[in-house]
Amino acid sequence: MKITKRQLKKIIKEEYRRVLSEAPNGFDYKESDGMSALFRENIGDEIDDLERSIEEILKLEGRSPAALMYIREELDELKAKFR
């Protein structure tokens, strides 16, 4: 049985959540850059959801240059809010 990359990512995330849930209370492992693993996972999940949403919109709207440009402009605006 073959699995897709998306399925593999989902399996890894589920296992990661399971491991974190079994960790002692107060467990807040920080990477060298100061972000916790849970923060990274949550942001990663949200970005994956956004990517899937954009793909769905493009399937309905078509991958026209105008649609792609509009998405880029909106993402640039969003990015600018966090600088």
A tleap script that builds the chain and sets N, CA, C and O, in Angstrom:
source leaprc.protein.ff14SB
mol = sequence {
  NMET LYS ILE THR LYS ARG GLN LEU LYS LYS
  ILE ILE LYS GLU GLU TYR ARG ARG VAL LEU
  SER GLU ALA PRO ASN GLY PHE ASP TYR LYS
  GLU SER ASP GLY MET SER ALA LEU PHE ARG
  GLU ASN ILE GLY ASP GLU ILE ASP ASP LEU
  GLU ARG SER ILE GLU GLU ILE LEU LYS LEU
  GLU GLY ARG SER PRO ALA ALA LEU MET TYR
  ILE ARG GLU GLU LEU ASP GLU LEU LYS ALA
  LYS PHE CARG
}
set mol.1.N position { 0.835 -1.174 0.000 }
set mol.1.CA position { 0.000 0.000 0.000 }
set mol.1.C position { 0.885 1.245 0.000 }
set mol.1.O position { 1.760 1.396 0.853 }
set mol.2.N position { 0.653 2.113 -0.946 }
set mol.2.CA position { 1.423 3.348 -1.019 }
set mol.2.C position { 0.665 4.457 -0.312 }
set mol.2.O position { -0.566 4.463 -0.277 }
set mol.3.N position { 1.417 5.396 0.252 }
set mol.3.CA position { 0.783 6.559 0.861 }
set mol.3.C position { 1.342 7.812 0.198 }
set mol.3.O position { 2.476 7.834 -0.280 }
set mol.4.N position { 0.517 8.849 0.184 }
set mol.4.CA position { 0.937 10.097 -0.433 }
set mol.4.C position { 1.762 10.907 0.560 }
set mol.4.O position { 1.794 10.604 1.753 }
set mol.5.N position { 2.417 11.923 0.059 }
set mol.5.CA position { 3.184 12.810 0.938 }
set mol.5.C position { 2.267 13.459 1.973 }
set mol.5.O position { 2.627 13.583 3.143 }
set mol.6.N position { 1.080 13.871 1.528 }
set mol.6.CA position { 0.116 14.505 2.438 }
set mol.6.C position { -0.287 13.544 3.558 }
set mol.6.O position { -0.378 13.940 4.720 }
set mol.7.N position { -0.528 12.274 3.201 }
set mol.7.CA position { -0.886 11.281 4.211 }
set mol.7.C position { 0.269 11.063 5.189 }
set mol.7.O position { 0.054 10.935 6.394 }
set mol.8.N position { 1.486 11.023 4.666 }
set mol.8.CA position { 2.654 10.844 5.516 }
set mol.8.C position { 2.801 12.012 6.482 }
set mol.8.O position { 3.065 11.814 7.668 }
set mol.9.N position { 2.628 13.240 5.969 }
set mol.9.CA position { 2.703 14.410 6.848 }
set mol.9.C position { 1.662 14.339 7.949 }
set mol.9.O position { 1.941 14.669 9.102 }
set mol.10.N position { 0.451 13.905 7.586 }
set mol.10.CA position { -0.628 13.800 8.571 }
set mol.10.C position { -0.275 12.775 9.645 }
set mol.10.O position { -0.487 13.020 10.832 }
set mol.11.N position { 0.260 11.637 9.235 }
set mol.11.CA position { 0.649 10.592 10.182 }
set mol.11.C position { 1.720 11.115 11.126 }
set mol.11.O position { 1.653 10.892 12.335 }
set mol.12.N position { 2.702 11.805 10.578 }
set mol.12.CA position { 3.788 12.347 11.404 }
set mol.12.C position { 3.242 13.355 12.399 }
set mol.12.O position { 3.610 13.327 13.573 }
set mol.13.N position { 2.368 14.245 11.947 }
set mol.13.CA position { 1.791 15.248 12.846 }
set mol.13.C position { 0.976 14.595 13.954 }
set mol.13.O position { 1.050 15.017 15.108 }
set mol.14.N position { 0.201 13.571 13.614 }
set mol.14.CA position { -0.600 12.881 14.623 }
set mol.14.C position { 0.289 12.217 15.667 }
set mol.14.O position { 0.011 12.288 16.864 }
set mol.15.N position { 1.351 11.575 15.213 }
set mol.15.CA position { 2.279 10.939 16.141 }
set mol.15.C position { 2.979 11.981 17.008 }
set mol.15.O position { 3.191 11.768 18.202 }
set mol.16.N position { 3.331 13.094 16.403 }
set mol.16.CA position { 3.989 14.171 17.130 }
set mol.16.C position { 3.067 14.696 18.235 }
set mol.16.O position { 3.499 14.899 19.370 }
set mol.17.N position { 1.788 14.915 17.890 }
set mol.17.CA position { 0.810 15.361 18.891 }
set mol.17.C position { 0.686 14.347 20.018 }
set mol.17.O position { 0.621 14.707 21.194 }
set mol.18.N position { 0.655 13.072 19.639 }
set mol.18.CA position { 0.534 12.024 20.654 }
set mol.18.C position { 1.716 12.067 21.613 }
set mol.18.O position { 1.541 11.984 22.828 }
set mol.19.N position { 2.903 12.195 21.070 }
set mol.19.CA position { 4.107 12.253 21.911 }
set mol.19.C position { 4.058 13.477 22.826 }
set mol.19.O position { 4.369 13.378 24.013 }
set mol.20.N position { 3.670 14.626 22.279 }
set mol.20.CA position { 3.573 15.836 23.102 }
set mol.20.C position { 2.518 15.693 24.185 }
set mol.20.O position { 2.707 16.162 25.308 }
set mol.21.N position { 1.402 15.044 23.851 }
set mol.21.CA position { 0.333 14.899 24.845 }
set mol.21.C position { 0.755 13.975 25.986 }
set mol.21.O position { 0.236 14.078 27.098 }
set mol.22.N position { 1.688 13.081 25.710 }
set mol.22.CA position { 2.172 12.173 26.740 }
set mol.22.C position { 3.321 12.775 27.556 }
set mol.22.O position { 3.754 12.186 28.547 }
set mol.23.N position { 3.804 13.924 27.147 }
set mol.23.CA position { 4.903 14.574 27.859 }
set mol.23.C position { 4.411 15.082 29.217 }
set mol.23.O position { 3.220 15.339 29.394 }
set mol.24.N position { 5.324 15.224 30.166 }
set mol.24.CA position { 4.917 15.724 31.487 }
set mol.24.C position { 4.293 17.120 31.385 }
set mol.24.O position { 4.620 17.895 30.486 }
set mol.25.N position { 3.393 17.426 32.320 }
set mol.25.CA position { 2.776 18.757 32.342 }
set mol.25.C position { 3.848 19.824 32.443 }
set mol.25.O position { 4.872 19.645 33.103 }
set mol.26.N position { 3.593 20.927 31.781 }
set mol.26.CA position { 4.563 22.014 31.805 }
set mol.26.C position { 5.671 21.850 30.784 }
set mol.26.O position { 6.555 22.701 30.682 }
set mol.27.N position { 5.632 20.768 30.029 }
set mol.27.CA position { 6.653 20.519 29.012 }
set mol.27.C position { 6.533 21.564 27.921 }
set mol.27.O position { 5.502 21.658 27.254 }
set mol.28.N position { 7.576 22.342 27.738 }
set mol.28.CA position { 7.560 23.396 26.730 }
set mol.28.C position { 8.942 23.479 26.101 }
set mol.28.O position { 9.692 24.429 26.327 }
set mol.29.N position { 9.258 22.476 25.316 }
set mol.29.CA position { 10.554 22.411 24.664 }
set mol.29.C position { 10.711 23.567 23.688 }
set mol.29.O position { 9.842 23.800 22.848 }
set mol.30.N position { 11.803 24.278 23.797 }
set mol.30.CA position { 12.083 25.399 22.896 }
set mol.30.C position { 13.252 25.039 21.998 }
set mol.30.O position { 14.258 24.487 22.443 }
set mol.31.N position { 13.095 25.363 20.733 }
set mol.31.CA position { 14.185 25.182 19.783 }
set mol.31.C position { 15.232 26.260 20.050 }
set mol.31.O position { 15.024 27.146 20.879 }
set mol.32.N position { 16.348 26.181 19.350 }
set mol.32.CA position { 17.415 27.155 19.550 }
set mol.32.C position { 16.982 28.571 19.179 }
set mol.32.O position { 17.570 29.542 19.656 }
set mol.33.N position { 15.961 28.697 18.331 }
set mol.33.CA position { 15.492 30.028 17.953 }
set mol.33.C position { 14.400 30.538 18.891 }
set mol.33.O position { 13.851 31.615 18.661 }
set mol.34.N position { 14.076 29.786 19.943 }
set mol.34.CA position { 13.134 30.249 20.955 }
set mol.34.C position { 11.684 29.885 20.696 }
set mol.34.O position { 10.822 30.206 21.514 }
set mol.35.N position { 11.385 29.219 19.578 }
set mol.35.CA position { 10.001 28.834 19.309 }
set mol.35.C position { 9.766 27.406 19.787 }
set mol.35.O position { 10.607 26.527 19.596 }
set mol.36.N position { 8.618 27.190 20.406 }
set mol.36.CA position { 8.318 25.842 20.883 }
set mol.36.C position { 7.911 24.953 19.716 }
set mol.36.O position { 7.474 25.426 18.667 }
set mol.37.N position { 8.066 23.675 19.928 }
set mol.37.CA position { 7.693 22.706 18.901 }
set mol.37.C position { 6.193 22.765 18.636 }
set mol.37.O position { 5.761 22.611 17.494 }
set mol.38.N position { 5.405 22.984 19.667 }
set mol.38.CA position { 3.953 23.067 19.498 }
set mol.38.C position { 3.573 24.281 18.662 }
set mol.38.O position { 2.671 24.204 17.827 }
set mol.39.N position { 4.259 25.405 18.881 }
set mol.39.CA position { 4.013 26.603 18.079 }
set mol.39.C position { 4.301 26.311 16.611 }
set mol.39.O position { 3.502 26.647 15.737 }
set mol.40.N position { 5.432 25.692 16.348 }
set mol.40.CA position { 5.801 25.354 14.970 }
set mol.40.C position { 4.744 24.454 14.334 }
set mol.40.O position { 4.365 24.651 13.180 }
set mol.41.N position { 4.277 23.477 15.085 }
set mol.41.CA position { 3.279 22.553 14.561 }
set mol.41.C position { 1.976 23.281 14.248 }
set mol.41.O position { 1.378 23.068 13.193 }
set mol.42.N position { 1.540 24.139 15.165 }
set mol.42.CA position { 0.285 24.863 14.951 }
set mol.42.C position { 0.369 25.788 13.749 }
set mol.42.O position { -0.559 25.844 12.942 }
set mol.43.N position { 1.463 26.507 13.622 }
set mol.43.CA position { 1.643 27.405 12.476 }
set mol.43.C position { 1.718 26.583 11.192 }
set mol.43.O position { 1.135 26.961 10.175 }
set mol.44.N position { 2.425 25.477 11.237 }
set mol.44.CA position { 2.524 24.604 10.067 }
set mol.44.C position { 1.165 24.100 9.624 }
set mol.44.O position { 0.872 24.052 8.430 }
set mol.45.N position { 0.330 23.721 10.591 }
set mol.45.CA position { -1.026 23.261 10.267 }
set mol.45.C position { -1.834 24.364 9.602 }
set mol.45.O position { -2.538 24.118 8.622 }
set mol.46.N position { -1.736 25.577 10.130 }
set mol.46.CA position { -2.495 26.695 9.568 }
set mol.46.C position { -2.029 27.021 8.146 }
set mol.46.O position { -2.843 27.321 7.273 }
set mol.47.N position { -0.721 26.961 7.921 }
set mol.47.CA position { -0.181 27.233 6.587 }
set mol.47.C position { -0.647 26.147 5.607 }
set mol.47.O position { -0.995 26.441 4.464 }
set mol.48.N position { -0.649 24.893 6.067 }
set mol.48.CA position { -1.142 23.797 5.222 }
set mol.48.C position { -2.607 24.020 4.862 }
set mol.48.O position { -3.008 23.816 3.716 }
set mol.49.N position { -3.407 24.440 5.847 }
set mol.49.CA position { -4.821 24.717 5.586 }
set mol.49.C position { -4.980 25.848 4.575 }
set mol.49.O position { -5.811 25.765 3.671 }
set mol.50.N position { -4.188 26.896 4.726 }
set mol.50.CA position { -4.243 28.024 3.800 }
set mol.50.C position { -3.873 27.578 2.388 }
set mol.50.O position { -4.517 27.964 1.412 }
set mol.51.N position { -2.840 26.770 2.296 }
set mol.51.CA position { -2.399 26.275 0.992 }
set mol.51.C position { -3.502 25.455 0.318 }
set mol.51.O position { -3.764 25.618 -0.874 }
set mol.52.N position { -4.145 24.575 1.090 }
set mol.52.CA position { -5.241 23.775 0.541 }
set mol.52.C position { -6.402 24.661 0.099 }
set mol.52.O position { -7.009 24.419 -0.944 }
set mol.53.N position { -6.708 25.683 0.887 }
set mol.53.CA position { -7.798 26.602 0.534 }
set mol.53.C position { -7.501 27.333 -0.762 }
set mol.53.O position { -8.375 27.461 -1.620 }
set mol.54.N position { -6.281 27.811 -0.909 }
set mol.54.CA position { -5.893 28.516 -2.132 }
set mol.54.C position { -5.977 27.576 -3.327 }
set mol.54.O position { -6.459 27.965 -4.391 }
set mol.55.N position { -5.512 26.339 -3.157 }
set mol.55.CA position { -5.591 25.365 -4.253 }
set mol.55.C position { -7.037 25.120 -4.666 }
set mol.55.O position { -7.338 25.027 -5.856 }
set mol.56.N position { -7.934 25.015 -3.684 }
set mol.56.CA position { -9.351 24.798 -3.988 }
set mol.56.C position { -9.929 25.989 -4.755 }
set mol.56.O position { -10.678 25.813 -5.715 }
set mol.57.N position { -9.577 27.193 -4.326 }
set mol.57.CA position { -10.060 28.402 -5.011 }
set mol.57.C position { -9.549 28.431 -6.450 }
set mol.57.O position { -10.295 28.760 -7.373 }
set mol.58.N position { -8.280 28.087 -6.636 }
set mol.58.CA position { -7.710 28.099 -7.981 }
set mol.58.C position { -8.341 27.033 -8.873 }
set mol.58.O position { -8.460 27.228 -10.083 }
set mol.59.N position { -8.743 25.915 -8.285 }
set mol.59.CA position { -9.430 24.890 -9.081 }
set mol.59.C position { -10.754 25.437 -9.597 }
set mol.59.O position { -11.141 25.175 -10.736 }
set mol.60.N position { -11.450 26.201 -8.751 }
set mol.60.CA position { -12.743 26.762 -9.150 }
set mol.60.C position { -12.584 27.946 -10.097 }
set mol.60.O position { -13.326 28.082 -11.070 }
set mol.61.N position { -11.610 28.794 -9.801 }
set mol.61.CA position { -11.436 30.050 -10.531 }
set mol.61.C position { -10.537 29.883 -11.754 }
set mol.61.O position { -10.638 30.637 -12.721 }
set mol.62.N position { -9.680 28.910 -11.696 }
set mol.62.CA position { -8.700 28.738 -12.769 }
set mol.62.C position { -7.399 29.418 -12.389 }
set mol.62.O position { -7.386 30.359 -11.596 }
set mol.63.N position { -6.324 28.944 -12.952 }
set mol.63.CA position { -5.002 29.477 -12.617 }
set mol.63.C position { -4.629 30.626 -13.549 }
set mol.63.O position { -3.535 30.653 -14.112 }
set mol.64.N position { -5.521 31.543 -13.699 }
set mol.64.CA position { -5.248 32.678 -14.577 }
set mol.64.C position { -4.171 33.568 -13.954 }
set mol.64.O position { -4.040 33.617 -12.731 }
set mol.65.N position { -3.406 34.266 -14.782 }
set mol.65.CA position { -2.397 35.182 -14.245 }
set mol.65.C position { -3.007 36.217 -13.290 }
set mol.65.O position { -2.384 36.585 -12.294 }
set mol.66.N position { -4.208 36.679 -13.590 }
set mol.66.CA position { -4.850 37.679 -12.732 }
set mol.66.C position { -5.160 37.085 -11.354 }
set mol.66.O position { -4.960 37.752 -10.338 }
set mol.67.N position { -5.643 35.845 -11.310 }
set mol.67.CA position { -5.957 35.201 -10.033 }
set mol.67.C position { -4.687 34.985 -9.216 }
set mol.67.O position { -4.668 35.237 -8.011 }
set mol.68.N position { -3.629 34.518 -9.875 }
set mol.68.CA position { -2.361 34.295 -9.169 }
set mol.68.C position { -1.773 35.600 -8.644 }
set mol.68.O position { -1.250 35.644 -7.531 }
set mol.69.N position { -1.860 36.666 -9.446 }
set mol.69.CA position { -1.350 37.971 -9.015 }
set mol.69.C position { -2.135 38.482 -7.807 }
set mol.69.O position { -1.553 39.023 -6.867 }
set mol.70.N position { -3.441 38.310 -7.833 }
set mol.70.CA position { -4.276 38.756 -6.720 }
set mol.70.C position { -3.897 38.019 -5.429 }
set mol.70.O position { -3.796 38.634 -4.367 }
set mol.71.N position { -3.690 36.705 -5.526 }
set mol.71.CA position { -3.291 35.922 -4.348 }
set mol.71.C position { -1.942 36.399 -3.830 }
set mol.71.O position { -1.766 36.552 -2.621 }
set mol.72.N position { -0.990 36.635 -4.722 }
set mol.72.CA position { 0.331 37.131 -4.296 }
set mol.72.C position { 0.213 38.468 -3.570 }
set mol.72.O position { 0.833 38.672 -2.526 }
set mol.73.N position { -0.584 39.374 -4.128 }
set mol.73.CA position { -0.756 40.698 -3.510 }
set mol.73.C position { -1.382 40.574 -2.126 }
set mol.73.O position { -0.955 41.250 -1.190 }
set mol.74.N position { -2.383 39.723 -1.992 }
set mol.74.CA position { -3.042 39.545 -0.691 }
set mol.74.C position { -2.082 38.927 0.332 }
set mol.74.O position { -2.065 39.336 1.493 }
set mol.75.N position { -1.287 37.949 -0.095 }
set mol.75.CA position { -0.309 37.341 0.817 }
set mol.75.C position { 0.783 38.344 1.203 }
set mol.75.O position { 1.244 38.343 2.344 }
set mol.76.N position { 1.202 39.202 0.260 }
set mol.76.CA position { 2.184 40.229 0.588 }
set mol.76.C position { 1.624 41.203 1.621 }
set mol.76.O position { 2.339 41.624 2.531 }
set mol.77.N position { 0.346 41.561 1.483 }
set mol.77.CA position { -0.293 42.438 2.456 }
set mol.77.C position { -0.337 41.789 3.836 }
set mol.77.O position { -0.062 42.433 4.848 }
set mol.78.N position { -0.681 40.525 3.858 }
set mol.78.CA position { -0.732 39.792 5.123 }
set mol.78.C position { 0.655 39.729 5.755 }
set mol.78.O position { 0.809 39.944 6.957 }
set mol.79.N position { 1.653 39.435 4.945 }
set mol.79.CA position { 3.031 39.351 5.431 }
set mol.79.C position { 3.490 40.688 6.016 }
set mol.79.O position { 4.181 40.719 7.035 }
set mol.80.N position { 3.107 41.782 5.374 }
set mol.80.CA position { 3.518 43.117 5.829 }
set mol.80.C position { 2.956 43.437 7.218 }
set mol.80.O position { 3.558 44.208 7.966 }
set mol.81.N position { 1.822 42.857 7.562 }
set mol.81.CA position { 1.225 43.108 8.876 }
set mol.81.C position { 2.080 42.559 10.019 }
set mol.81.O position { 1.953 42.997 11.162 }
set mol.82.N position { 2.945 41.605 9.706 }
set mol.82.CA position { 3.732 40.944 10.755 }
set mol.82.C position { 5.208 41.345 10.744 }
set mol.82.O position { 6.046 40.662 11.333 }
set mol.83.N position { 5.512 42.416 10.095 }
set mol.83.CA position { 6.916 42.874 10.060 }
set mol.83.C position { 7.199 43.771 11.228 }
set mol.83.O position { 8.320 44.258 11.376 }
savepdb mol mol.pdb
quit
